[in-house]
Amino acid sequence: MNEKIWLSSPHMGGNELKYIHEAFDQNWVAPLGPNVNGFEEDLESFLHADVKVAALSAGTAALHLALIECGVSAGDEVICQSMTFSASANPIAYCGATPVFVDSEPETWNICPKALEVAIQDRISKGKMPKAIIAVHLYGMPYKVEEVQEISEKYQIPVIEDAAEALGSTFKGQAAGTFGKFGVLSFNGNKIITTSGGGALVCHNQEDKDKAVFLSTQARDNAPHYQHSHIGYNYRMSNIVAGIGRGQMEVLADRVAARRQMHNFYINLFRDIEGVTVFSEPNSDYYSNHWLSAITIDPQKARLTREDLRLAFLEDNIESRPLWKPMHLQPIFQDAPYYGGRVAEGLFENGLCLPSGSSLNDQDRDRIASKVKSTFL
């Protein structure tokens, strides 16, 4: 069987070991140290904004702390984009709050501003003012930032920006992750850069970062003994993991360029295949890192389904994956409120994520192209 072509595999740059060895040599094997500080500073510089970054154990941890800092607690409601990975919604449940899911719009596949405002107005009419809005930059594509921000300001509901898939993406030149009250980044093994596992919380002031670090290190009070006045969490990134991140930051621009190259490859590959649309920026305001390249297939025009293509890829040991199943269709959230139409459902039914890793080579692309052409004949 042919060697497997993965959807999005880790891609090391070479200098990660240097930082890891330094940590061992200096005995900084703990959830603090020079690599943690350096990684945070590297991220702050890359984001090109007046932000403070707290390096954490996962993007999910960052989202959980963002909700806590927004005052979310048991009995509250939080609006969340339905078309996303479950980690966007699970921390709402961690807080004992209820997710209120909102449909996508077809241009960016992200939270629909019209459905968002309908949801807010209806929850208010029911005596439930939402405590936060979780908006996601799906597959690296920025959401409709200005429309969502306008609604946030109108109703005074903070936006938590899930940029887990969007490091390196921008809207009107500003980095994804810097628009909301908080931004969330992920460095999971399949992300644009990886620390094996890890994440970060992007804050707009030192006070919010300090609170995140305090909560992520078990909320220990300033006392000679162990004293705790708040519930804390073991969410801080380790100095070893942060060393991997520092090495990865050195190649981040190259990784974004390689992912965008894969997107252009698919644009050309599907250009003359009827019924297939490659997910792309709606206009020049949007710049996606194209973390994952994705397509939608119109079964009537293409005369096959996304499942037909997925299974054809699978025969040749090429990994592909349906788009995220919307959260309002997940068994665990079946009783949660939902607002909108069937945009997210239609995307799930007809969409497919394609191999997008920055380490893919010309031989991999030739195999992918050959399989696509033979399948659509």
Secondary structure, DSSP 8 states (H G I E B T S, - for coil): ----B-SS-----S-HHHHHHHHHHTT--SS-SHHHHHHHHHHHHHHTSS-EEEEES-HHHHHHHHHHHTT--TT-EEEEESSS-GGGTHHHHHTT-EEEEE-B-TTTSSB-HHHHHHHHHHHHHTT---SEEEEE-GGG----HHHHHHHHHHHT--EEEE-TT-TT-EETTEETTSSSSEEEEE--TTSSS--SS-EEEEESSHHHHHHHHHHHBTT--SSSS---SS---B-B--HHHHHHHHHHHTTHHHHHHHHHHHHHHHHHHTTT-TTEEE---SSTTEE---SSEEEEE-HHHHSS-HHHHHHHHHHTTB--EE----GGGSGGGTTS-EES-SHHHHHHHHEEEE---TT--HHHHHHHHHHHHHHH-
